[in-house]
């Protein structure tokens, strides 16, 4: 499924598996697809992981502050 104009694709090896990355702009990954299994990681999932990571970073800082 095409992701629209301005999207570039790169295939990389990660953990011995081929992963196709779709980039919008210089370094924003909007989709990652495992070419062996066909599973796709969408931009919505990337955003959810970023939010979760920021929340966990804040929690770690708070715990370090109160020790």
Protein Blocks (a to p, Z undefined) as FASTA:
>chain_A
ZZbehiacddddeehiacddddehjllcfbdcdfknopacdfklmmmmmmmmmmmmmmmm
mmmmmZZ
